[in-house]
Amino acid sequence: MKSIEIKVKSNCCQTNNLESQVENLKENKHLPVAIIGAGSVGLAAAAHLTKYNQPFVILESGSQVGENISTWGHVRLFSPWEYNIDKVAKVLLAKQGWKEPNLNELPTGNELVAKYLKPLSNTPEIKDVLHLNTRVLSISRKNIDKMKTANREKLPFVLYTEQDGSFKLFEARAVIDASGTWGNPNPANSSGVWLKEEASVHEQIFYGIPNILGKDKNRYLNKRIAVIGSGHSTINALLELATLKEQSTEIEIFWVMRKQRAEDAYGGEDLDALKARGELGSRIHQLVDSGIVNVITPFRTQYLQGINGKINLVGDKNGEIQTISNIDELIVNTGNRPDFSILSEVRTGIDTVTESVSALAPLIDPNIHSCGTVRPHGEKELRQPEKDFYIVGAKSYGRAPTFLMATGFEQVRSVVAYLSGDIEASEKVELDLPETGVCSTNLNTSNNSSNNVSCCS
Ligand SMILES: Cc1cc2nc3c(=O)[nH]c(=O)nc-3n(C[C@H](O)[C@H](O)[C@H](O)COP(=O)(O)OP(=O)(O)OC[C@H]3O[C@@H](n4cnc5c(N)ncnc54)[C@H](O)[C@@H]3O)c2cc1C
């Protein structure tokens, strides 16, 4: 059995004055802020903490920064560099002589990691406090569980982690959870229920966006493939499959979705203010019209059957049970959900519908809003019942698929200002998002109106 090493990490600053030391200790000021996740938002939080000279640690489960982004690294983003770089991070990078990319270009996920996140993580302010291969398992207040209230706010947080196979504790004065939702996918089942039937065929399912024209190519050659979903990620996978079909004509492509009509998934096309995103919609529209992509909609998958090495999708189509048979490979892009298992001992306010931070739900509920209509928000909206604990980034949106990095940068700017005592800055709104005017504010996918379009995934 593997031995378990217990180390207690405490970052105690030095002070000569006993009184202020006692005062600091009382308020845990000697402890760092712990950031969970070194994605684009976690690293932006780090940059903002350096601006205020606040000690911090970053705990990242992956072996590199931008671990989640790297899993879809071959995909091109739809927002240009201008919106993918945090302003304070840019200042840190500039001090190291960083060469800024062309702000009008659209990076791939891999370029975002290589040209921005990695250099940022290598700045002297960040590199020594970044802990890779460190998975946070749970967070609590020191020596008490969620039930205890007395003195709760004065106690430091303790983060239970597994680092390179060993158990390790970190203490912190505040926690910023920027651990995202990617990597915790929704199932194929249209009711969101994970069934053992789905697990039994998992080797033929890819959750996310496979690199169809690159390392995963052989998996899809000459196969009968179904893609479930209707967002940006699904459209990316379908476009790549269509390109592969030019070399491997036996490929059959089925696009399975809950929406009433394929048109409801095309987005704004020519009218989309984010040009690249509009083009994706137009290209998939053409592939459907030309019959290269076979649309099966509305189809609500109920369960999967594995039979003789093939998958059958059994679902409800307009009230009748139908089967899409003999599928070789399934690509599931039904969205992601937050993992709350690490938060069971802290007090959280989570919306019951979206699983977002409670106060954000009315701003982002995709039943009502699309990404263009999300109001900027900051510390006040993100504040949790557990003092000095914040959920930011994609995870703050819960299951809502409309998160943009620029929104996350604004979130951490405000949260870090608040944690650093700069209340005035925390209350300001400094978000500058692209105008996405084509997004509907009354999204209703069961309505046949072509005005009702989604622009995010
Ligand atoms: C295909 C695709 C295209 C996109 N295009 C755009 C775009 O054009 N513009 C835009 O603004 N946004 C875009 N997005 C959205 C945006 O990239 C993501 O929402 C963004 O990466 C979210 O950042 P994050 O830091 O919140 O989370 P993530 O990038 O997911 O980072 C979370 C980090 O936390 C780590 N982690 C998870 N659990 C733990 C744990 N328990 N302990 C320690 N570490 C942990 C992960 O390894 C990861 O590194 C796109 C998303 C996808 C999927």
The ligand as an SDF file (V2000), in Angstrom:
LIG
                    3D

 53 58  0  0  0  0  0  0  0  0999 V2000
  -13.9720   24.6030  -27.4370 C   0  0  0  0  0  0  0  0  0  0  0  0
  -14.0490   25.8090  -26.5840 C   0  0  0  0  0  0  0  0  0  0  0  0
  -13.8650   27.0520  -27.1420 C   0  0  0  0  0  0  0  0  0  0  0  0
  -13.9370   28.1920  -26.3460 C   0  0  0  0  0  0  0  0  0  0  0  0
  -13.7570   29.4140  -26.9390 N   0  0  0  0  0  0  0  0  0  0  0  0
  -13.8180   30.5290  -26.1540 C   0  0  0  0  0  0  0  0  0  0  0  0
  -13.5990   31.8190  -26.7250 C   0  0  0  0  0  0  0  0  0  0  0  0
  -13.4090   31.9840  -27.9150 O   0  0  0  0  0  0  0  0  0  0  0  0
  -13.6340   32.8910  -25.9020 N   0  0  0  0  0  0  0  0  0  0  0  0
  -13.8750   32.7890  -24.5570 C   0  0  0  0  0  0  0  0  0  0  0  0
  -13.8760   33.7940  -23.8510 O   0  0  0  0  0  0  0  0  0  0  0  0
  -14.0780   31.5850  -23.9970 N   0  0  0  0  0  0  0  0  0  0  0  0
  -14.0600   30.4580  -24.7690 C   0  0  0  0  0  0  0  0  0  0  0  0
  -14.2670   29.2360  -24.2090 N   0  0  0  0  0  0  0  0  0  0  0  0
  -14.5740   29.1820  -22.7940 C   0  0  0  0  0  0  0  0  0  0  0  0
  -13.2780   29.3140  -21.9590 C   0  0  0  0  0  0  0  0  0  0  0  0
  -12.1490   28.8620  -22.6090 O   0  0  0  0  0  0  0  0  0  0  0  0
  -13.3490   28.4910  -20.7810 C   0  0  0  0  0  0  0  0  0  0  0  0
  -14.5720   28.7330  -20.2320 O   0  0  0  0  0  0  0  0  0  0  0  0
  -12.1900   28.8820  -19.8560 C   0  0  0  0  0  0  0  0  0  0  0  0
  -11.0970   28.0290  -20.0940 O   0  0  0  0  0  0  0  0  0  0  0  0
  -12.6400   28.7790  -18.4370 C   0  0  0  0  0  0  0  0  0  0  0  0
  -11.5690   29.1510  -17.6330 O   0  0  0  0  0  0  0  0  0  0  0  0
  -11.4650   28.6960  -16.1380 P   0  0  0  0  0  0  0  0  0  0  0  0
  -10.1320   29.1900  -15.6960 O   0  0  0  0  0  0  0  0  0  0  0  0
  -12.6750   29.1010  -15.4050 O   0  0  0  0  0  0  0  0  0  0  0  0
  -11.5130   27.0950  -16.1700 O   0  0  0  0  0  0  0  0  0  0  0  0
  -10.5330   26.0570  -16.8670 P   0  0  0  0  0  0  0  0  0  0  0  0
   -9.8250   26.6270  -18.0240 O   0  0  0  0  0  0  0  0  0  0  0  0
  -11.3500   24.8360  -17.0720 O   0  0  0  0  0  0  0  0  0  0  0  0
   -9.4200   25.7960  -15.7480 O   0  0  0  0  0  0  0  0  0  0  0  0
   -9.6830   25.0740  -14.5840 C   0  0  0  0  0  0  0  0  0  0  0  0
   -8.3820   24.4870  -14.0620 C   0  0  0  0  0  0  0  0  0  0  0  0
   -8.6300   23.8960  -12.7800 O   0  0  0  0  0  0  0  0  0  0  0  0
   -7.9480   22.6440  -12.6900 C   0  0  0  0  0  0  0  0  0  0  0  0
   -8.6620   21.8480  -11.6820 N   0  0  0  0  0  0  0  0  0  0  0  0
   -9.8890   21.2690  -11.8130 C   0  0  0  0  0  0  0  0  0  0  0  0
  -10.2180   20.6300  -10.6680 N   0  0  0  0  0  0  0  0  0  0  0  0
   -9.1830   20.8160   -9.7970 C   0  0  0  0  0  0  0  0  0  0  0  0
   -8.9490   20.4010   -8.4520 C   0  0  0  0  0  0  0  0  0  0  0  0
   -9.8300   19.6800   -7.7710 N   0  0  0  0  0  0  0  0  0  0  0  0
   -7.7680   20.7520   -7.8750 N   0  0  0  0  0  0  0  0  0  0  0  0
   -6.8550   21.4990   -8.5500 C   0  0  0  0  0  0  0  0  0  0  0  0
   -7.0370   21.9240   -9.8310 N   0  0  0  0  0  0  0  0  0  0  0  0
   -8.1880   21.5880  -10.4360 C   0  0  0  0  0  0  0  0  0  0  0  0
   -8.0110   22.0990  -14.1090 C   0  0  0  0  0  0  0  0  0  0  0  0
   -7.0070   21.1500  -14.3280 O   0  0  0  0  0  0  0  0  0  0  0  0
   -7.8460   23.3710  -14.9370 C   0  0  0  0  0  0  0  0  0  0  0  0
   -6.4850   23.6370  -15.2390 O   0  0  0  0  0  0  0  0  0  0  0  0
  -14.2050   28.0750  -24.9720 C   0  0  0  0  0  0  0  0  0  0  0  0
  -14.3770   26.8180  -24.4020 C   0  0  0  0  0  0  0  0  0  0  0  0
  -14.3230   25.7000  -25.2000 C   0  0  0  0  0  0  0  0  0  0  0  0
  -14.5250   24.3650  -24.5700 C   0  0  0  0  0  0  0  0  0  0  0  0
  1  2  1  0
  2  3  1  0
  2 52  2  0
  3  4  2  0
  4  5  1  0
  4 50  1  0
  5  6  2  0
  6  7  1  0
  6 13  1  0
  7  8  2  0
  7  9  1  0
  9 10  1  0
 10 11  2  0
 10 12  1  0
 12 13  2  0
 13 14  1  0
 14 15  1  0
 14 50  1  0
 15 16  1  0
 16 17  1  0
 16 18  1  0
 18 19  1  0
 18 20  1  0
 20 21  1  0
 20 22  1  0
 22 23  1  0
 23 24  1  0
 24 25  2  0
 24 26  1  0
 24 27  1  0
 27 28  1  0
 28 29  2  0
 28 30  1  0
 28 31  1  0
 31 32  1  0
 32 33  1  0
 33 34  1  0
 33 48  1  0
 34 35  1  0
 35 36  1  0
 35 46  1  0
 36 37  1  0
 36 45  1  0
 37 38  2  0
 38 39  1  0
 39 40  1  0
 39 45  2  0
 40 41  1  0
 40 42  2  0
 42 43  1  0
 43 44  2  0
 44 45  1  0
 46 47  1  0
 46 48  1  0
 48 49  1  0
 50 51  2  0
 51 52  1  0
 52 53  1  0
M  END
$$$$
